């Protein structure tokens, strides 16, 4: 497996005591609806659903986001780690994005706190369709808080080796080894800060405990997998934005998105294979999931899909 690297490092590095910051162009700011919403995902549920206690409604009526994930519950989670395959999926419209990530969450679906990191193709945030390393956080399901990378106060970067939002080399060589990246998110039991590690030995920075409430103590669930954001999900005119490689789960030739070396940290703070794992997808005709677990030991998770396109005869509305 070939590990990813960031393109900007070809031109040098930052001196000790400084950090690389991606320049945000004026044209990007002009495309934002408001300064407060610039770099934010946007809420997943309409206002009327936030007041409802009917959890079934949230399952069927989640707006603008489609998930194909592996998740675990049942412990207090203080960390999660995995290796994920890196692609550059097709993103149809500028206001859509596709990610592959690890997320740790606490709270109800309509108002959760979360930290997450992985790779993303996100034209509205980055101004192009390159694959980039990203971080994200929110304390209210992105209703009024949270952002990607350093576009708002929150994540504190400490590394001079990594540029959040920096382009990573991601397209596998035909007939060769695929690119991959390793993400590790872990909570410091003393400071309660959530730290992000990239690959096996680069500490990127941390989310301070002060920006959270419940998540400063523990996470209730861990998710691994893909997310597509689009206002064109679930109705006629469904987006053709891809998830993963754009192919449905393939555990034989591994041409789809995949996540391996899946680990969690509970109160023992020891990296271990999750005991309970569940798959979830809310748009299986367009993006699907598959878990391969030999003798219930080492799980391998496959996910993805083409959205609505010539590759998908199932995804029709």
N, C-alpha and C positions, 0 to 999 in steps of 0.2 A: 504494500500500500504506500502510495506517494503522499506525503504530507503537503498541505497547502502552504503558500507563502504570499506575502502582500506585495503588490506590484511596486509601490512607492519605494520599497527598500532597495530597488535597483539603483536609485539615485543617491543613496547615502542613508544616514540615520540621524537621530536627534541627540544633542549632547546630554550628558547626565544632568539631571535636575530640570529637564524640559520634557514636554510631551508633544507628539505630533497631533495636530488638529486639522481635520478636513475643512477646507474653505467652503463656506456656504455662499453661493452666488446670488446676486440681487434678483436674477430671473426666477430662482427657486422661491424666494420670499414673496415675489409678486403672485406666484401661483397658489399661495396659501389663502384660505378663506379668512383667517385672522391670525395675528401673532400668537395668540393663546393656543390655537389648534395646529400650528406649524410643527410637523414632526410627530403628531399624535395619531394613534390608530383610529380613534373615534369609537363611540359606544357601540356595543354589540346588540343592544335591545332598545326598542322604542320606549318612549317615556311611560306609556301606560303599563308596560310590562314590569317596570322597575318597582311598581307598587303592588304587584301581584305576588301571592304566596304559592301559586300553582307552578310547581317545578316542571310539570309536563309542558306548560306553555313555553318555557324557556327553551326546551329541547326543540320544539317544532318551529318557533318563530324567531330564533336568533337571526339578526339582520346583518348582512354585508360580510360575514365571515364564515368560511367553511374549514372544518378541521378533519384531519385523518391522523389519529394519534394513538399512541400506546400510553396508558396511565396506570399509576399505582396509588392506592390509598391504604389506610390502616395503621400508619405509624406517624410519629412526629419526624418530619423530614428536615434534616439539616444540611443536605447536600445531594447533588446528583451529577452524574458524569456519563459521557457516551462518545463514541466515534461515529461521525456521520459522513455519508458520501456527499460530494459537492458537485452541483450542476449549475447550469445557467438556463433555467426554464423560460419558455416564452411567456411574456406578460403582455396581454393584448392592449390594454388601455393605460394611459398615464396615471390614472387615479387608482390603480390596482397594484397589488404586490403578491409575491409568493415567497414563503420562508420555509426553512427546515431548522428546528430549534429544540432546545430544552427549556422548559418553563416550570417554575415552582410557584404554587398558588395557595392562597388561604382565603376563605370567605365564600359567600354565596355567589352563584353565577352572575347575578345582576350587579354585584358590588364587591368584586374580589380584589385582593392585593396580589401582585405578582412581580417576579423578576424573570427575565428570559434572555437567552443569547443563542446565536447560531449564524446562519448565512441568509441573506435576503436579496431578492431583485425587487427594487422599490423605486420606480421612476419619480414618484411625487416627492420623495425625500432626497434622493441622490441625483436626480436629473438625468439618469441614463438607465440602461438595462444591463449593467454589469452586476456580477455577483460580489457581494460585500459582506464583511464581518459586521455584525450589529449587536447592540444591546437594547433592551427595552424594560421599562418599569411602569407601574401604575398602582394607585391605592384605591381606585374606585371604578374598575373596569373601563378605564380610559374615558370616563364621562367628562372629567374636568382636570385630571392629572395625568402625568406620565409623558414620555417622549422617547424617541429613538436616540441612542448614542448620547451626544453632548449638546443636543439642540435645546435643552432646558436644564436648569440646575437639578441635580440628582446624583447621577453616577459620577464618582470621583476617579479619574484615571491616574495611575501611578507609573505606568510603563512608558518608556521612551522607544520601545521596539514596535509597538502596535498602534496603528491608526484606526480608531473606530470609524466605520463607514468606508474603510480603505478597500480597494479592489483586491480580490484574491484570485489566483489562477485556479480555474475550476473545471475546464472542459476536459474529460478523459481523452487520452490518445487512443484512436481506434486500434483495437487489438492489444493495447497495453494496459498498464495498471491504472485504476481510477484514482482520482484525487480524493483525499479525505481530510477532515479536521476533527480535533478532539476539543470538547468543551467541558469544563468542570466548574460548577457553581457550588460554593460551600459557605456556611455561616460560621463566623468566628464565635465560639461560645463565650468569650470574654467581652468583646466589644459589641457583639450582636450584628456586626456588619456582614453583608453578603459579598463574598469575594468571587471574582471571575478569573479563571485560568484558561489560557488558550494553548492548544497542543499539550505537551506534558510538562512544560517547565517555564511558561511565561505567565506571570501574574499581571493582568491587565489593569485591575483597579477594583473598586468596591461600591456597592450601594450602601449608604449610611443607614444605620438602624433608625435614626431620627425621622426619616421620611416615611416610615411605616408605623403601623400600630400592631396588629396581630402578627404580621410577617416578621417583625423583629424578634419574636419568640420562636416561631417554627413555621414550617409549611405543612399544609394538610394533604397536598397531592403533588405528584410530579408528572409532567407530561413530556413525551418525546414524540416528534413527528412534524407534520406539515400543516401550514395554514395558508389559505388564499383569502385575500380581502377584495371584495368587489360589490358594487351596488347591483350587479347583474346576476347574482346567484339565485337559483331556485325559482326562476320564472322564464318565460319565453325571452330569447335573446341572451341566454346564459353565456357567460364569458368563456373564451377558449384559453384563458390563462392557465398554464400548466402548474402542477405540483410535483416536486421532486424532479425526475427526468422528463416528465410528461407521459410516462408509461404506467400502466396499472401494476400493482405489486407482482414482482417476479423473483421468487426465491431460488429458481433453478439457475438462471444465467446472471441474475443480479443486475439487470439493466434498469431497474426502477430505483427510486429513492430507498435508502436503507439506513438503519441505525443499529450499531453493534456495540459490544462491550458495555452493556447497559448496567449501570451501578447506581445505588442510592447510599446515603449515610443517614442512619437513625441516631438515636441518642448516644449510641456507642461511638459514633464518629468514624466507624470502620467502613470502608467501601465494600459493599456486598451486592450480590444479585438480588433484585426484588423478589419477595416471596409470592406476592400476588400481582398479576398483570392483567390488564383488560384492554381491548381495542375499542375504538370509537370512531365512527365517521358519520357525518350528518348529510352527506351528499354522495352516497356510495356508487351511484351511477356515473359520477364524474370523477370522484377521487375515492380510492378504496384502501383497505388495510389488510395485512396478513402477518401473523406472528409465527415464527418457526422456532420451536423449542425442543431440542432433542433430550429426551428423558427428563424433561422439566429442569434442566440445568442452565445452559447458556442460551438466553433468548436472542433472537435476531428478528428485527422488525422491518417489514417492507411496506412501503406506502407510495401513493401518488396517483396521477392520472392526468389526462389531457384536457380536462374541462370539456366544453362542447367544441368538437372539431371533427375533422375527417377521420382521426384515429379512434374516435369514440362513437360506436354505433349505439351505445346504451344511453349516453347522456343527451336525452332529447326532452324538450319541454313544449 
